[in-house]
Amino acid sequence: MSRRKSEESQALREKAEKMFNIIPLDQHILVNQYGEKIDRRSRARIQRAEETTFELQKKLMITMQERTDYAERELRKLTKKSANLWKFALKKKTQQKQLKNVVPCAI
């Protein structure tokens, strides 16, 4: 899912960049000219593409943070379980040593 969002965001970014490269950087909107509406629509499309890219990147960051948090929680759980298993194994080992040291008494 995050790979798909990343690819989608990158594609939108490239699309916006291509549209942006068509319009010269220092060119103003030509008011009362034939291309005014086209120019305004192109600039609006570029802005929407940039905003969408930003939103997708933000969602991607949130998703990645949630996955990281989940992985850290699971790692803490596994660490606790591992520590408990080591304690249990150590306890059993000491019990077995104590049983070996017990001398059977004759009745």
C-alpha positions in Angstrom: 0.0 0.0 0.0 2.7 2.5 0.9 4.6 1.6 -2.3 1.5 2.2 -4.4 1.0 5.6 -2.6 4.6 6.5 -3.1 4.5 5.6 -6.8 1.2 7.5 -7.2 2.6 10.6 -5.5 5.8 10.5 -7.6 3.7 10.2 -10.8 1.6 13.2 -9.8 4.7 15.1 -9.0 6.2 14.4 -12.4 2.9 15.3 -14.1 2.8 18.7 -12.2 6.4 19.3 -13.0 5.8 18.7 -16.8 2.9 21.1 -16.7 4.9 23.6 -14.8 7.8 23.5 -17.3 5.4 24.5 -20.1 4.7 27.8 -18.5 7.8 30.1 -18.3 8.7 30.9 -14.7 8.5 34.7 -15.1 5.4 34.8 -17.3 2.4 36.6 -15.8 -1.2 35.6 -16.6 -2.1 37.4 -19.8 -5.2 39.2 -18.8 -7.9 39.9 -21.5 -6.0 37.6 -23.9 -7.2 34.5 -25.8 -5.2 32.2 -23.6 -6.1 33.6 -20.2 -8.7 30.9 -19.3 -6.3 28.2 -20.5 -3.5 29.7 -18.5 -5.5 29.9 -15.4 -6.8 26.4 -15.7 -3.3 25.1 -16.3 -2.0 26.8 -13.2 -5.0 25.5 -11.2 -4.3 22.0 -12.4 -0.6 22.3 -11.4 -1.7 23.6 -8.0 -4.1 20.7 -7.5 -1.5 18.2 -8.5 1.0 19.7 -6.1 -1.6 19.7 -3.3 -2.6 16.1 -4.0 1.1 15.1 -4.0 1.6 16.8 -0.7 -1.5 15.0 0.8 -0.3 11.6 -0.5 3.1 12.2 1.0 1.6 13.1 4.3 -0.6 10.0 4.3 2.5 7.9 3.4 4.4 9.4 6.3 1.6 8.7 8.7 1.3 5.1 7.4 5.0 4.5 7.8 5.0 6.0 11.3 2.0 3.7 12.2 3.9 0.7 10.9 7.0 1.7 12.8 5.1 2.2 16.0 3.4 -1.2 15.5 6.7 -2.9 14.9 8.2 -1.3 18.0 5.3 -2.5 20.1 5.6 -6.0 18.8 9.4 -6.0 19.4 8.8 -5.0 23.0 6.3 -7.8 23.4 8.7 -10.3 21.9 11.6 -9.1 24.0 9.5 -9.5 27.2 8.4 -13.0 26.1 12.0 -13.9 25.4 13.2 -12.6 28.7 10.5 -14.6 30.5 11.4 -17.7 28.6 15.1 -17.3 29.5 14.1 -16.9 33.2 11.9 -20.0 33.0 14.7 -22.0 31.3 17.2 -20.8 33.9 14.8 -21.7 36.7 14.3 -25.2 35.3 18.1 -25.7 34.9 18.7 -24.8 38.5 15.9 -27.1 39.6 17.5 -30.0 37.6 20.9 -29.3 39.2 19.3 -29.4 42.7 17.6 -32.7 41.9 20.9 -34.2 40.8 22.5 -33.2 44.0 19.7 -34.9 46.1 20.9 -38.1 47.5 18.3 -40.8 47.5 17.7 -42.1 51.0 17.3 -45.7 51.8 14.1 -46.7 53.5 
